[in-house]
Amino acid sequence: MRKYWLLLVTVVCCGLLHAQTKTVTVVRAGKLIDTDNGKVLDNQLILIENDTIRAVGSNIAIPKNATVIDLSKATVMPGLIDCHTHVTSQPGGDYYADIFRKTPIDAAITAHIYAKRTLEAGFTTIRDVGSAAFVDVALRNAINNGDIPGPRMLCATLFIGSTGSHGDLNGFSPFLDSKFPKEMSGIANGVDEIRKQVRYNIKYGADVIKFGASAGVLSEEESVGAPQFTQEEMNALVDEAKLWGKKACAHAHGTVAIKMAVKAGVASIEHGSLVDEEGIELMKQHGTYLVADIYDDDYILSEYSKMGYPDKIINKERMVGRLQRENFAKAVKAGVKIAFGTDAGVYPHGWNGKQFFYMVKYGLTPMQAIQSATSSAADLLGWKDKVGSIVPGKMADLVAVTADPLQNITVLENVQFVMKGGVVYKNTLASK
Ligand code: ARG
């Protein structure tokens, strides 16, 4: 009997404790960007309970126990989403040292720094599309556990590529075959190996599957555009991912590879640099998102030679960089679905917002650019019920700026307020 009393007291106490720890916050938004409808609303109140938005409107009763955050002089929008990051690392300043003197353990030690910078830049969610040795999964889990600050993460784990592909170690002696033990290389050839690799990635934590449909820039294979899997291989990869309920995305610069990946059924084409009219049409037909990293060219051309990157790589960048921007403009004009993705990690983490300027320069309206990094990005991630707009039931992920981003999109390079899951991670606004 005594036992039961003890149990009852424990249950009641836990209940009380739980009730006490419920935090209620109300954010006063001078302007609120309704990303689902592409509208701006004035003087809105956002009622937040713990990590979730409960109500939004101009006429909400403020509960007595609520903490009020006054952003009445600011524009508030949903937390930003970057659909193409490599948050676990960035170049250390020396090409060969990065390849030969570093291991995934180095990345594991420093990844938290980049996660924090990303979050403080207003990116409360990222789709991280390639990381060594499952460092991304460890990072995601530590963030979800509340151990360290960082964005919500969808992880691709190992980049899946064929032998000699963008995902392989190229340009060196055959005795320096790989940076990783075979199992963790992500190298797979033929339908069976590819299916096995997809399963392996998912087994160890992948939320999404990323593969190299074409060659790339920042790797030493000769071409930048050539397909690196057959149609059959791409079909099998996307099919296997689907069996596990996962979306696939394709690194694809090349004209032919883009079409092959779209036909295989990927959710998004990453880079998309050399897409042609037929590819654009196919993407529209299949509803494939374009995730084009159109800021990187500036950074690579100004910094990468200094870091010792071979001319071969710099020349590949010269070949695709400008074309990528022009083709992005064509895709926008044709009505291809666009999601914001930067390849952060090619340039320093935290600079993600710099890409907005280019997206507007090459054809999006400021509102569309913001939607690409909020509602559209959430759609691509399959997280529409969770993030991407400020509506009841979604996570309380908010950013705010005092200047109007619809007048000047570059203000998103320095967001002044960041909340993720109801917790404020940054607030440099005058009226706190
Ligand atoms: N990770 C990509 C690659 O190596 C970066 C491409 C950057 N260049 C560009 N113009 N977007 O292929």
Residues whose N, C-alpha, C, O or C-beta is under 5 A from the ligand:
A	BS01	LIG	G216 V217 L218 D293 D296 D297 V320 G321 Q324
